[in-house]
Amino acid sequence: MTNYLDFEKPLAEIEGKATELRAMARSNSEMNVEDEARALDKKATDLLTSLYADLSAWRKCQVARHPDRPHCKDYIEALFTEYTPLAGDRNFADDHAVMGGLARFDGKPVVVIGHEKGNDTKSRIERNFGMARPEGYRKAIRLMDLAERFGLPVVTLVDTPGAYPGKGAEERGQSEAIARSTQKCLQLTVPMVSIIIGEGGSGGAVAFATADKVAMLEHSIYSVISPEGCASILWKDSDKMKEAAEALRLTAQDLYELGVCDRIITEPVGGAHREPETTITAVGKAISGLLKDLSKKKPETLRDNRRKKYLGLGSRGLAA
C-alpha cells in the first residue's frame, strides 16, 4: 500500500482509479479497460513529474520523513557484506537507535555507523524513531576508535530528527556525548564519508556528519532545528513551519550552495520511497567515488583538511 503525502492527494486519486479499473477487469473477463488504465497511468506519471519538479522546502521535509524511504538497515543489508554489528557503550546499555559495526564495502573493510528509525510500529518504538541517547553516541565513538586503530574508512548514514531530549538521556550526559562524538570525527586520520539519507536534525546529526565529505540525497534535509521547533520559538506558532522551512535553508540544494554539502545524490522521480533499490544503488556509487578520492590523501592531511573545512564554514559570508 502506497503512503501518499498531503500534496500527493490528486496523484492518489488518479492511481487509485487505475487500480480500481484493473481490479474490475480481473473480476469480469469481458471488460477491456487497459487503454483507459494506461491513459490514467500516463496522467499519473506526468502529475508525479510535475509535483516533484520544484518542491518547496516544506514539501522536501515531508518527503525526507516519508515512512517508506529506505533506512540505515536497508542500506547496510544491500551495500555492505560481512556486516558484524557492535553493541553497547561498555557503560550503560545498547542504544538501538544507532546501529554500526565492521563490514566490507566493495570488498574492502570499513566501519559503518547510522541512525535507524525502524519501518513499523514495533521497530520504530524499539529504535526510538532514530533519536539516539548518550549510549548511542558512545557506541559510535567506540566504532570510530576501532576504525582509527585498524586504519579503516568510516561511513555514516544519517537519518534522525535529533538526539533524544528525555530526562534520562540528559542525566547521562547527552550534550557531552554528542560533543565527544563530534570531537572524535575531527580527530580521525582515516577517510570519513557521511550520507544524509533522510533527516539530519541538529547536533544529533552533526555528531555523525562531521566528515571529510558530506553527501545528501536530493530530497533529504539537514538543519539545526526542525521547522516546527523553529516556528514555535520564533513565532510561538508551530503552524508556521512552512515559513520556517524556507528560512532555515535546510534542503540539499541550499546546503550545497552554502558549502555544507559536497554532493547531491539524485533520487528517482517521486522520491526514494518510490524506487528504494535505485536509490540505494545511487548511494552506493556515491560512497564508492568519495572513498576512492579520499584514499589518495595522507592520514594527517585528511584530519587537517577536515578541521579546516568545518572551521571555515560561514567564512565566505563574513568576508563579504
C-alpha positions, 0 to 999 in steps of 0.5 A: 500500500502506497503512503501518499503525502498531503500534496500527493492527494490528486496523484492518489486519486488518479492511481487509485482509479487505475487500480480500481479499473484493473481490479474490475477487469480481473473480476469480469473477463469481458471488460477491456479497460487497459487503454483507459488504465494506461491513459490514467497511468500516463496522467499519473506519471506526468502529475508525479513529474510535475509535483516533484519538479520544484518542491518547496522546502516544506514539501522536501521535509515531508518527503525526507520523513516519508515512512517508506524511504529506505533506512540505515538497515536497508542500506547496510543489508544491500551495500555492505557484506560481512556486516558484524554489528557492535553493541553497547557503550561498555557503560550503560546499555545498547542504544538501538537507535544507532546501529554500526559495526565492521563490514566490507564495502566493495570488498574492502573493510570499513566501519559503518555507523547510522541512525535507524528509525525502524519501518513499523510500529514495533521497530520504530518504538524499539529504535526510538524513531532514530533519536539516539541517547548518550549510549548511542553516541558512545557506541559510535565513538567506540566504532570510530576508535576501532576504525582509527586503530585498524586504519579503516574508512568510516561511513555514516548514514544519517537519518534522525530528527535529533538526539533524544531530549528525555530526562534520562538521556540528559542525566547521562550526559547527552550534550557531552556525548554528542560533543565527544562524538563530534570531537572524535570525527575531527580527530580521525586520520582515516577517510570519513564519508557521511550520507544524509539519507533522510533527516539530519536534525541538529547536533544529533546529526552533526555528531555523525556528519562531521566528515571529510565529505558530506553527501545528501540525497536530493530530497533529504534535509539537514538543519539545526532545528526542525521547522516546527521547533523553529516556528514555535520559538520564533513565532510561538506558532508551530503552524508556521513551519512552512515559513520556517522551512524556507528560512532555515535553508535546510534542503540539499540544494541550499546546503550545497550552495552554502558549502555544507554539502559536497554532493547531491545524490539524485533520487528517482522521480517521486522520491526514494520511497518510490524506487528504494533499490535505485536509490540505494544503488545511487548511494552506493556509487556515491560512497564508492567515488568519495572513498576512492578520492579520499584514499589518495590523501595522507592520514594527517592531511585528511584530519587537517583538511577536515578541521579546516573545512568545518572551521571555515564554514560561514567564512565566505559570508563574513568576508563579504 
